[in-house]
Amino acid sequence: MAFTVKAARYGIGTGPEESVDVTRAVQKVATKKGLAIARVDNTALGVGPIFPGLRKRLYVSYKNGGVASTASALERKSLKIGKS
């Protein structure tokens, strides 16, 4: 079974008032083997200036080999899941 991104949110929390849906942007960079984002930031995720001055985090729900899991990375850090 391949790696698939189910959902991704980016912001100061996971709620709708605290984050934006970036699922499509993350799915575009994912491969069948995994996901690698060199630097998590507004530009990499295709969002404008959201929550200025606050440290944001990317939250990703995914399946890898049929096993559901989650991962997260702070803004300006990298995120690697699987073998991408």
Secondary structure, 3 states (H helix, E strand, C coil): CCCEEEEEEEECCCCCCCEEECHHHHHHHCCCCEEEECCCCHHHHCCCCCCCCCCCEEEEEEEECCEEEEEEEECCCCEEEECC
